[in-house]
Amino acid sequence: NAGVTQTPKFQVLKTGQSMTLQCAQDMNHEYMSWYRQDPGMGLRLIHYSVGAGITDQGEVPNGYNVSRSTTEDFPLRLLSAAPSQTSVYFCASTPLRGGRSTEAFFGQGTRLTVV
Amino acid sequence: AQSVSQHNHHVILSEAASLELGCNYSYGGTVNLFWYVQYPGQHLQLLLKYFSGDPLVKGIKGFEAEFIKSKFSFNLRKPSVQWSDTAEYFCAVSPSGTYKYIFGTGTRLKVLA
């Protein structure tokens, strides 16, 4: 059981480049989310999804797009990278029990540097 | 706005010392509460969680936390820390009926051998 798998682990981008951070889970969890982790700021929610075909914005969505075509996959796209997007990105999946969230399971993270 | 406060940003302890990390949240309704730990270079792992029932919850590795509803607090404790407890600790709140987590800013714990 792989859990939540994120790729790549490390990435360096030039300002203006685009890329997609991949996230896949094999636990059949309905809810998936993306966070960014910055020093002194904890984890902030970027986008989330409660199921295939449904996505919504979190606290810091600007500059990021997501889609959820399958239950398993929840990619995060940076359309035009900016230095302010240098961060560590975590994907998480959460099973919904009777509509209530339970514990989130996190991927290993992607350390992104934008130069 | 909903928020989670962790007042201790950096904590340094010697091995065998007792630990208490504070967590307070602002939300008027029912919440689910969590403590996650992040060891250096690793992802977040669940230490313990509170949904309902006994407000004193026990987690892995000897950690426990107490939910005090009147104080909107969920402090993490461990009677005797070990060098291997060196990590960053995050408190998180999930308002019931939502699927969102609100994280605190984290507390970096360093345990000296």
Interface residues (C-beta under 8 A of the other chain):
Chain A: Y31 S33 Y35 G40 M41 G42 L43 R44 L45 Y48 V50 G58 F90 A92 T94 L96 G99 R100 S101 T102 E103 A104 F106 G107 Q108 G109
Chain B: V4 Q6 H9 N32 F34 Y36 Q42 H43 L44 Q45 L46 K49 F51 F90 S94 S96 G97 T98 Y99 K100 Y101 F103 G104 T105 G106
